[in-house]
């Protein structure tokens, strides 16, 4: 069973305007929550996706950056489903860029990239 996610409150990010909507649309076509446990369904996962030189997601560079709402096992489940959706549908992005997504059964948002940690000189 495929579950269509609403596109909600998209934040400014590397993907802008129509390209952002296209990315989200491509992602939700493959988002399949039918295999998730009730714990996995409660998870809200933050995922980073790095695009290769062709603008396709690099499967080795899809990372779980954080989660809320569930146990670690539920978050791993939800991340697995999100990662498979990204890998299967191959939504396009800016070559060489990384985006952050917040994904739940309530929606998916493209997040602004996090601020880099300030460097400390000693």
C-alpha positions in Angstrom: 0.0 0.0 0.0 1.4 3.4 -0.9 0.6 6.3 1.3 0.6 9.7 -0.3 2.1 12.4 2.0 0.9 16.0 1.9 3.5 18.5 0.9 3.6 20.8 3.9 5.4 24.1 4.8 8.5 23.6 2.6 11.4 25.6 4.0 14.0 27.4 1.9 16.8 24.9 0.9 19.1 24.1 -1.9 16.2 22.9 -4.0 14.0 25.8 -4.8 10.5 26.5 -6.4 9.3 23.9 -8.9 12.4 21.7 -8.5 11.5 21.3 -4.8 7.9 20.4 -5.6 9.2 17.9 -8.2 11.5 16.3 -5.7 8.8 15.9 -3.1 6.4 14.6 -5.7 8.9 12.0 -6.9 9.6 10.9 -3.3 6.0 10.5 -2.2 5.3 8.3 -5.2 7.5 5.6 -3.7 6.8 6.3 0.0 5.3 3.0 1.2 4.4 2.8 4.9 2.5 -0.4 4.6 5.4 -2.4 6.1 5.9 -0.1 9.1 5.0 -1.2 12.6 3.0 1.1 14.8 6.3 2.4 16.3 7.7 3.1 12.8 4.5 5.0 11.9 5.1 7.3 14.9 8.6 8.1 13.9 9.6 11.5 12.5 13.0 11.1 10.8 15.4 13.7 9.6 17.3 12.4 6.6 20.2 14.0 4.6 20.5 13.2 0.9 23.6 13.9 -1.1 23.3 14.1 -4.9 25.9 12.7 -7.3 27.4 14.5 -10.3 24.3 13.7 -12.3 21.8 15.1 -9.8 20.6 11.7 -8.6 20.7 10.7 -4.9 23.9 8.8 -4.0 22.6 5.7 -2.1 25.7 5.6 0.0 25.1 9.2 1.1 21.6 8.9 2.5 21.9 9.3 6.2 19.6 9.3 9.3 20.4 12.6 11.0 17.9 12.4 13.9 14.4 11.3 14.9 11.6 11.9 17.3 8.3 10.2 18.3 9.5 6.6 18.4 12.0 4.2 19.7 15.4 3.7 17.9 14.0 0.6 16.3 11.0 2.5 14.9 13.2 5.3 13.6 15.4 2.7 11.9 12.3 1.2 10.3 11.0 4.6 9.1 14.5 5.6 7.8 14.7 2.3 5.9 11.4 3.0 4.1 12.4 6.6 3.4 15.9 5.5 2.1 14.3 2.9 -0.2 11.8 5.5 -1.5 14.7 7.9 -2.3 16.7 5.1 -3.9 13.8 3.6 -5.9 12.3 6.9 -7.3 15.6 8.8 -7.7 14.2 12.3 -7.2 16.6 14.8 -8.8 18.5 17.6 -7.1 21.4 20.0 -7.7 24.5 17.9 -8.5 27.0 17.7 -5.6 24.5 19.3 -3.1 23.0 17.8 0.1 19.5 18.4 1.3 17.8 17.6 4.6 14.3 16.2 4.8 11.9 15.8 7.8 9.7 12.8 7.0 6.7 11.4 8.8 3.3 10.0 7.9 2.0 13.6 8.2 4.2 15.0 5.5 7.6 15.7 4.2 9.5 18.9 4.4 12.7 20.1 2.8 14.7 21.7 5.6 17.3 24.5 5.4 20.8 23.0 5.7 22.0 23.1 9.3 24.5 25.7 10.3 28.0 24.3 10.3 29.6 23.9 13.7 31.8 26.9 14.5 35.4 26.1 14.3 37.5 26.6 17.4 41.0 27.9 17.1 43.4 26.9 19.9 
